[in-house]
Amino acid sequence: MLANPYSLAFGATLYVGLLCELTARLSKFWLYRKPVYPMLNIILMVGIVMASLSLLCLRSGLLPVFIIAIAIGDTYEKINFSLLH
């Protein structure tokens, strides 16, 4: 019996997000001023938003989902730099 596809996507993207944030922190690519921000980034942006988008790939194809993910990520980074930085 297969697991729920959303939980698989959520778990996989959480793992990738955690790995990316840890790598960035250890390499000092960027540092967060408040320790809650990386957790919000991993859980909300990577875990929920990007995992939800990944479920659209089978129905819509990779390119449209990739373009939507870039637009969401770019908007999130602009908000991050202007409000959360």
C-alpha positions in Angstrom: 0.0 0.0 0.0 1.4 3.4 -1.0 1.5 6.3 1.4 -0.4 9.5 0.7 1.3 11.3 -2.1 1.0 14.6 -0.3 2.8 13.3 2.8 5.6 11.9 0.6 6.0 15.2 -1.2 5.9 17.1 2.1 8.5 14.8 3.7 10.8 14.9 0.7 10.7 18.7 0.4 11.1 19.1 4.1 14.2 17.0 4.0 15.6 18.9 1.0 14.8 22.2 2.6 16.4 21.3 5.9 19.5 20.1 4.0 19.7 23.3 2.0 19.2 25.5 5.1 21.9 23.6 7.1 24.3 23.8 4.2 23.7 27.5 3.8 24.1 28.1 7.5 27.3 26.1 7.8 28.8 27.8 4.7 27.6 31.2 6.0 25.9 32.0 2.7 23.4 33.9 4.8 22.5 34.2 8.4 19.1 34.8 9.9 18.6 37.5 12.6 15.9 35.5 14.4 16.2 31.7 14.8 12.5 31.2 14.0 12.9 32.3 10.3 14.7 29.3 9.0 12.1 27.0 10.6 9.3 29.1 9.0 11.1 28.9 5.7 11.5 25.1 5.8 8.0 24.3 7.1 5.9 26.9 5.3 7.7 27.7 2.1 9.5 24.5 1.3 7.3 22.0 3.1 3.8 23.3 2.3 4.0 25.6 -0.7 6.6 23.7 -2.8 5.3 20.3 -1.8 1.8 21.3 -2.9 3.3 22.6 -6.2 5.1 19.3 -6.7 1.8 17.5 -6.8 0.8 19.5 -9.8 3.7 18.2 -11.9 1.9 15.0 -13.1 -1.2 16.9 -14.2 0.4 20.2 -15.5 3.9 19.2 -16.5 7.2 20.4 -15.2 7.6 23.7 -17.0 4.4 25.4 -15.8 5.0 24.2 -12.2 8.7 25.3 -12.4 7.6 28.8 -13.6 5.0 29.1 -10.8 7.6 28.0 -8.2 10.1 30.6 -9.5 7.5 33.3 -9.2 6.5 32.2 -5.7 10.1 31.9 -4.6 11.1 35.3 -6.0 8.1 37.0 -4.3 9.0 35.2 -1.0 12.6 36.3 -1.2 11.5 39.9 -1.9 9.2 39.8 1.1 12.0 38.2 3.1 14.5 40.9 2.3 12.1 43.8 2.8 10.1 42.7 5.9 11.9 39.8 7.6 15.5 40.9 7.1 
